[in-house]
Amino acid sequence: MEKILVTGAYGQLGSELKILSAGTSGFEFIFTDYDSLDITDRHAVNVFISKHKPDFVVNCAAYTAVDKAEQDKEACYRLNADGPLHLAAACLQSGSRLLHLSTDYVFDGTASLPYREEDPVNPQGVYGASKLKGEEACLQLPDALIIRTSWLYSRFGNNFVKTILKLGKERELVTVVFDQIGTPTYAADLAGSILEVIKQTVNNQTAWKPGIYHFSNEGVCSWYDFAMAIRRFSGLKCRIIPVESKDFVTLAKRPGYSVLNKTKIKNTFQLTIPHWMDSLELCITNQKNG
Ligand SMILES: NC(=O)c1ccc[n+]([C@@H]2O[C@H](COP(=O)([O-])OP(=O)(O)OC[C@H]3O[C@@H](n4cnc5c(N)ncnc54)[C@H](OP(=O)(O)O)[C@@H]3O)[C@@H](O)[C@H]2O)c1
């Protein structure tokens, strides 16, 4: 039976993988988080991976507090750059395949067409720069597969959907920027695609094509459009007011445009990806139904 080790499993993506694992036969899943496998601890990573010898390691562990990272650089790099380095080294030793997650924040957001995998990177803040270092660390492993994603949400963890649902109940007016454009990603869709890539590899070892891939839901929107859709699907009564980024100051600079081009991952693994609105509706319905 193939073994899949998931790190950072209490987070959004890790939790969605856990839910999907329940309906996935033929695999042994090992779910870990900082309490059972701290990926910043090189020795612990080596011991764990050499003991369990997973066939696949899916690294969902990350420092994702983008603003906090600006003042907490060391901790952010420890987790987002050193952690993947330790995992890559241990995977090389044990022959495990590493699937690592990265972000649209490796780009500077000045493009006007969806970013392709080979487009020049130019992170604008500590988080994006640390994630880029993590990518570079993984790429030292010739077999590593990296998926960059954007605007991740799920019913688990902290994310924009949950923030709007909360603020929308507490306030009459909620202001949201309309001049940052991207694509939301439902973590359940990403989790499903990750498992699909792994299943294809188990059926045919040559299906595993290392390198960098982009993944989000289909479509494009602003944060304002995203908030309006959340309002509609959840039946919130608050008004959502569009504002410019200059009126919404944050510690870390946000990319103005971070739409990801998904052609490579769709063609390589024959994936069909839902539109962001369909997935959002599903996520909100699932939350309502507990
Ligand atoms: N969230 C987004 O909008 C977004 C966008 C683009 C890309 N991504 C990328 O997608 C991936 C998954 O993101 P996510 O939103 O699922 O992340 P998340 O919800 O923040 O989950 C990360 C998990 O890693 C855990 N963790 C913290 N320190 C650890 C350590 N030393 N060892 C092991 N685990 C540790 C966290 O625990 P604590 O919560 O206790 O710290 C958390 O459970 C990440 O690589 C992220 O960079 C995310």
The ligand as an SDF file (V2000), in Angstrom:
LIG
                    3D

 48 52  0  0  0  0  0  0  0  0999 V2000
   -3.7040   30.6500    2.4180 N   0  0  0  0  0  0  0  0  0  0  0  0
   -3.5790   31.1550    1.1960 C   0  0  0  0  0  0  0  0  0  0  0  0
   -4.3170   32.0550    0.7690 O   0  0  0  0  0  0  0  0  0  0  0  0
   -2.5080   30.6320    0.2670 C   0  0  0  0  0  0  0  0  0  0  0  0
   -2.3690   31.2230   -0.9770 C   0  0  0  0  0  0  0  0  0  0  0  0
   -1.4010   30.7380   -1.8330 C   0  0  0  0  0  0  0  0  0  0  0  0
   -0.5930   29.6810   -1.4450 C   0  0  0  0  0  0  0  0  0  0  0  0
   -0.7420   29.1270   -0.2260 N   0  0  0  0  0  0  0  0  0  0  0  0
    0.1510   28.0140    0.1430 C   0  0  0  0  0  0  0  0  0  0  0  0
   -0.6310   26.8320    0.2120 O   0  0  0  0  0  0  0  0  0  0  0  0
   -0.1120   25.9600    1.2290 C   0  0  0  0  0  0  0  0  0  0  0  0
   -1.2220   25.5560    2.1910 C   0  0  0  0  0  0  0  0  0  0  0  0
   -1.7200   26.7500    2.7890 O   0  0  0  0  0  0  0  0  0  0  0  0
   -2.8410   26.7200    3.9380 P   0  0  0  0  0  0  0  0  0  0  0  0
   -3.6390   27.9550    3.7680 O   0  0  0  0  0  0  0  0  0  0  0  0
   -3.4820   25.3760    3.9820 O   0  0  0  0  0  0  0  0  0  0  0  0
   -1.9090   26.9090    5.2110 O   0  0  0  0  0  0  0  0  0  0  0  0
   -2.3790   27.0140    6.7310 P   0  0  0  0  0  0  0  0  0  0  0  0
   -3.8570   26.8630    6.8330 O   0  0  0  0  0  0  0  0  0  0  0  0
   -1.7110   28.2070    7.3220 O   0  0  0  0  0  0  0  0  0  0  0  0
   -1.7340   25.6770    7.3320 O   0  0  0  0  0  0  0  0  0  0  0  0
   -0.3600   25.5480    7.5790 C   0  0  0  0  0  0  0  0  0  0  0  0
   -0.2270   24.5290    8.6900 C   0  0  0  0  0  0  0  0  0  0  0  0
    1.1700   24.3530    8.9830 O   0  0  0  0  0  0  0  0  0  0  0  0
    1.2730   24.3120   10.4120 C   0  0  0  0  0  0  0  0  0  0  0  0
    2.6220   24.5550   10.8930 N   0  0  0  0  0  0  0  0  0  0  0  0
    3.1070   25.6990   11.4570 C   0  0  0  0  0  0  0  0  0  0  0  0
    4.3820   25.5120   11.8120 N   0  0  0  0  0  0  0  0  0  0  0  0
    4.7090   24.2420   11.4950 C   0  0  0  0  0  0  0  0  0  0  0  0
    5.8780   23.4710   11.6430 C   0  0  0  0  0  0  0  0  0  0  0  0
    6.9850   23.9990   12.1680 N   0  0  0  0  0  0  0  0  0  0  0  0
    5.8670   22.1870   11.2260 N   0  0  0  0  0  0  0  0  0  0  0  0
    4.7420   21.6460   10.6930 C   0  0  0  0  0  0  0  0  0  0  0  0
    3.5940   22.3350   10.5270 N   0  0  0  0  0  0  0  0  0  0  0  0
    3.5860   23.6240   10.9130 C   0  0  0  0  0  0  0  0  0  0  0  0
    0.3170   25.3800   10.8330 C   0  0  0  0  0  0  0  0  0  0  0  0
    0.0560   25.3590   12.2200 O   0  0  0  0  0  0  0  0  0  0  0  0
   -0.3550   26.7900   12.9300 P   0  0  0  0  0  0  0  0  0  0  0  0
   -1.6270   27.2250   12.2540 O   0  0  0  0  0  0  0  0  0  0  0  0
   -0.5300   26.4220   14.3480 O   0  0  0  0  0  0  0  0  0  0  0  0
    0.7900   27.7120   12.6820 O   0  0  0  0  0  0  0  0  0  0  0  0
   -0.8850   24.9970    9.9790 C   0  0  0  0  0  0  0  0  0  0  0  0
   -1.6250   23.9470   10.5730 O   0  0  0  0  0  0  0  0  0  0  0  0
    1.0520   26.7240    1.8590 C   0  0  0  0  0  0  0  0  0  0  0  0
    2.2450   26.3190    1.2660 O   0  0  0  0  0  0  0  0  0  0  0  0
    0.7860   28.1750    1.5100 C   0  0  0  0  0  0  0  0  0  0  0  0
    1.9690   28.9400    1.4570 O   0  0  0  0  0  0  0  0  0  0  0  0
   -1.6860   29.5660    0.6370 C   0  0  0  0  0  0  0  0  0  0  0  0
  1  2  1  0
  2  3  2  0
  2  4  1  0
  4  5  1  0
  4 48  2  0
  5  6  2  0
  6  7  1  0
  7  8  2  0
  8  9  1  0
  8 48  1  0
  9 10  1  0
  9 46  1  0
 10 11  1  0
 11 12  1  0
 11 44  1  0
 12 13  1  0
 13 14  1  0
 14 15  2  0
 14 16  1  0
 14 17  1  0
 17 18  1  0
 18 19  2  0
 18 20  1  0
 18 21  1  0
 21 22  1  0
 22 23  1  0
 23 24  1  0
 23 42  1  0
 24 25  1  0
 25 26  1  0
 25 36  1  0
 26 27  1  0
 26 35  1  0
 27 28  2  0
 28 29  1  0
 29 30  1  0
 29 35  2  0
 30 31  1  0
 30 32  2  0
 32 33  1  0
 33 34  2  0
 34 35  1  0
 36 37  1  0
 36 42  1  0
 37 38  1  0
 38 39  2  0
 38 40  1  0
 38 41  1  0
 42 43  1  0
 44 45  1  0
 44 46  1  0
 46 47  1  0
M  CHG  2   8   1  16  -1
M  END
$$$$
